[in-house]
């Protein structure tokens, strides 16, 4: 095991490889990247002094002690490996850390190359090679025709089959790289609403070009390739082994020293089949992103068109003028609107420069109105705006409905106050009484009584401990075991008739935390019940 492999194994393998990326996001990332450029470009191990000299030659001067600190940090992250050359050491000082020799670890080289090739560079959109797609489809169909009708057997493989396998994966690498780049550029443009005119034209050209030509070619080609791969699926293992046997590095691949090129594993063929899937493959996802990018392009085009229009500019100027006339925050609005550029009025610049920092709209300098604005700028309404809609009839209708509901509620309250305990009430009066009864049941007891008010009607529950009080309506009853309800006006005693009905009833202190009531339909026959027979339902609980 080499020193680098020992470091990877000791640091946890995958976890160490993830830590290597850390130097790209540290505050001193410029210094780390410059040091890794020096180490990655050197074919020999370098000392701290040699790294500092190479940095100085590249235009970055760093103290030797600082370079050593950065190298130690890179070593801790696994991006750099260190070697102490003790074969020629004659003194103790020659084996100290300052005499160590540094080189980039394999993981560090991968991260640095990824940064330089992908992250640091500007992504360019390549043309999607339809020729590569046609080559893939033709070779896959040839393989399906040659192998589809026979049982899987390596004896059917010849030089033409092996050439087709190599051509399929070579063309697929080219097609996949171009399609991924185009998809990334499409996502970056389609997800933004604030594109300028140039970037919006790029998005428009990208969509028009690919939507009319490439997307259709990708859809049809993917369908044909997917059908051929379904036929070849039983041959995936044999095709992968044949690709390895035909390789010049067959012995090294078998020994595990090298990895087979694409097509030398069955997983590569499965990945190719997933790539060409007609529903979830790369080509299908690209076509779907094209469709989803169209609304974003239209939104940017409408925004740019409206911002460049004369009528829109005029309306915005008038809105700014009205806002500036606000006495409380007019100055702040003006500063926010025109604080970063010189003030213009109607596409002209005033000749007077000594009018103060924030001149008023009416008192500021005047400019002549351009001829084009006078002749072609008369679009849109003129004069005062339209009067607000007259909704007096609607307001009167709402007020009438509110007054009618209030009158009906007052009639219901009057009917409840005129009744005696246990008397059947009308539907509206019973519902008003039920609201007051539920409020009283939820209230805390005060001796033998619970009292509460709801919408102008008060209810007092008298605890007797025996008997059952009742609130009766035409279609339902409320039973109160051990309590009798009395309804009265808020702040007043019940009527004499109600008190007479309670003559001789003994009251006891109500010690229950909650009052229990039972809601039940009437037990007698009714026309509705005779028409639709159903089980008698009861609802019982503590309010």
C-alpha positions, 0 to 999 in steps of 0.5 A, a space after each residue: 500500500 502506498 503512502 497516499 492509499 494509507 492516508 485515504 484508508 486512515 481518513 475514512 476513504 470516501 469522507 476524506 475524498 469529500 474533504 478535499 473539496 474544502 480548499 475551494 470554499 475557504 476564505 483563502 481559496 485563491 492562495 490554495 488554488 495557486 499552490 495546487 496549480 504549482 503542485 499539479 503542474 510539477 512532475 517532482 515533489 517540491 519543498 516549501 521553498 520551491 513552492 514559494 519560488 514558483 508562486 513568486 514566478 507566477 506573480 503571487 508573493 507569499 512568505 515561506 512560513 505562510 506557504 508552509 501553513 497552507 501546505 499543512 492545511 492542504 495535507 490535513 484535507 487530503 489534497 496534498 501528500 508529504 514525503 520526508 527524504 531521509 536517505 541522505 539525511 546527515 543532521 537532525 535539521 534535515 528531517 524537519 518539516 521545512 525540508 519535507 517535499 510535497 506533491 498533489 494527492 490523486 484526489 487533489 489532482 482530480 479536484 484541481 482539474 475539475 475546478 480548472 476545466 469546469 468551475 473556473 472556465 466559462 461554460 460554452 454551449 456546443 451544437 448537439 451532434 445529430 450525426 452522433 445520434 444517427 451513428 448510435 441508432 444505426 449501430 444499435 439497430 445493426 447489432 439488434 438485427 445480427 444478434 436478436 434472432 439467436 440465443 446469447 452466445 459469444 460465438 456470434 461475435 465478430 469484428 463488425 460487432 466489436 466495431 459497432 460496440 466501440 462506435 456506440 459508446 464513443 458517439 454516445 460520449 460526444 452526444 451526452 457531453 453536448 446535450 448536458 452543456 445545452 441543457 445547463 445553458 437552457 436551465 440558466 437562461 429559462 429560470 431567470 426573469 430579469 434577462 437583458 435584451 442580449 440574453 433574452 435573444 440567446 434564449 429565444 435562439 436556443 429555443 427556436 433552433 432546438 425546438 424545431 430541429 434537435 428535439 424532434 430528432 432526439 425524440 425519434 432517435 431515442 425511440 429507435 435506440 430504446 427499441 434496439 436496446 430492448 432486443 439486445 438486453 439479454 446480450 449485455 453481459 456477453 457484449 461487455 465481456 467481448 469488449 474487454 477481451 478485445 482490449 489491448 489492456 485485457 490482462 490489466 483490466 482482469 487484474 483490476 489495475 485498470 478499469 474497462 472503457 465504456 461498454 466493458 461492463 454490463 452496467 454501461 449498457 444498462 445506463 445506455 438503456 436508461 439514457 434512451 428511455 422514451 419517458 425518463 431518459 436524457 432526451 425526454 427530459 431535454 424536450 420537457 425543459 424546452 417546453 417549460 422554458 417557453 413561458 419564461 422566454 415569453 415573460 422576458 419578451 413582454 417585460 422588455 417590450 413593455 419597458 421600451 414602450 412610449 405609453 408605458 414610460 409616460 404612465 410611469 412618469 405620471 405615476 412618479 409625479 403623483 407620488 412626489 406630490 405626497 407631502 409626507 414621503 414625496 422627497 424619499 420617493 423622489 430620491 429612491 426613483 432618480 437618486 442614481 442618475 441625472 433627472 430627465 423630464 420627457 426625454 430631455 435634459 434641463 439647462 439649469 443646474 442650480 435648482 437644488 437637489 430635489 426640485 418639485 415637479 411643477 417648480 423644476 426646470 422646463 424642457 421642450 417636448 421633442 417633436 416625435 413625442 408631440 406627434 406620435 406620443 398621443 396614445 392612451 387616455 387623456 384627462 381625468 380618470 374614470 369616476 369610481 363605480 356607483 355601488 349605492 344600490 349594492 350597499 342598500 341591498 346589504 343594509 336591507 338584508 342586515 336589518 331583516 336578519 336583525 329584526 328576525 333575531 329580535 323576534 326570536 328573542 322576544 318569543 324565547 322571553 315570552 315562553 316558560 321552561 319546557 315550552 316548545 319554541 319555533 325553529 328560529 327562537 329555539 336556535 337563539 335559545 340554544 346559543 345562549 344555553 351553550 354559552 351558559 353550559 360552558 361558563 363556571 358555576 356560581 353556587 347553583 347557577 351558571 349564567 351567560 349571554 349570547 347575542 342579546 339573550 341571557 340564560 341561567 342554568 339552575 342546578 336541582 340535582 333531580 329532574 331533567 330540563 328541556 329546550 324543545 324545538 319542532 325537529 330536535 330537543 335538548 335535555 339537561 339532566 339535573 338542571 333547568 334553563 331560564 332565559 331572560 334579558 342580560 342583567 335582568 331577572 327572569 319573567 314572573 311566569 318563568 319563576 312561577 314554573 320553578 315554584 317549589 323546586 329546590 336548588 343545590 350548589 353546582 359542583 360539576 366543572 362542566 354541564 352535561 346536555 343531550 341533543 335528541 330528535 323528537 320521539 313522536 312520529 313525523 311525516 319526514 320519518 314516515 317517508 324515510 325510516 332511519 335509526 334514532 340518533 342521539 348526541 350526548 356530551 359535556 359542553 
